Amino acid sequence: MFELSMTRLHEVMLILYAVSVLLYFMDYLQKDQKANRLAFWLLTIVWVLQTIFLFLYMMRTGRFPVLTLFEGIYFYAWVLVTLSLAINRVMRVDFTVFFVNVIGFTFMAIHTFAPVQASTNAAAERLMSELLLIHITIAIVSYAAFSVSVVFSILYLLQYRLLKKKKWGQKLQRITDLSKLEKGSVILNIIGFPLLLLSLILGVQWAVISLPYMIWYDVKIIGSFLLLGIYGVFLYRRFGRGESGRTLAIFNTMAFLCLIINFLLGSRLSSFHFWYS
């Protein structure tokens, strides 16, 4: 009964989310303030329903829901919705909100239609610990920060191209200026980098304490540290070498592709991250 109720709740959330994204797209094309406001309130309802689901799930399982890929994707989508609502209220960058919600809707759909495996949940219960929970939660929050950062970078590249071709229009004005887009991208990477570093430190500490042997050449471990190095290079190029502009935006976009590969493929190929697949 609980599973059926949750399935229906997810279907309602997905429909509302889809309508919200559609309205944001209408606003994107026509600068429709009514559509923008309605999209914001529908997204707020989605966030409330997501939060209710998280609370009910925690009440049922007795733990914070991030220990499986199924749970992690949902929490990631929830963080993205939270960030998009905050951006919509604080920064007023409409295009950023639209693209962030496209990413969030994609992962929400993956979560809704993905099969839930009892064995995976059972493994999560066996491996549950506060250290592991903190490690995974911080990692997902850092991934969300990097996700919003790449949206700023993509919009930077779009704005740059429009300016290069001298296409002056409404869309150019609404994307906001290049400096603001670059600043948003860099700030979010500044937030994401130390969070990812802390997550890796806690993850290694948990593995050393809890596992009978530590596999340092594991795909997930290598991929995570490479990812940390890539974003470290981004920050070095920005602050150490003073680089900025289009080249840095392209580098950030490539870094995010590496993140997606590590998040989805790395967990599948890992020899001991099986609770997270």
ABEGO torsion letter per residue (X at the ends): XAAAAAAAAAAAAAAAAAAAAAAAAAAAAAGBAAAAAAAAAAAAAAAAAAAAAAAAAAAAAGBBBAABAAAAAAAAAAAAAAAAAAAAAAAGBAAAAAAAAAAAAAAAAAAAABBBBAAAAAAAAAABBAAAAAAAAAAAAAAAAAAAAAAAAAAAAAAAAAAAAGBBBAAAAAAEBAAAAAAAAAAAAAAAAAAAAAAAAAAAAAAAAABABBBAABAAAAAAAAAAAAAAAAAAAAAAAGBBEAAAAAAAAAAAAAAAAAAAAAAAABAAAAAAX
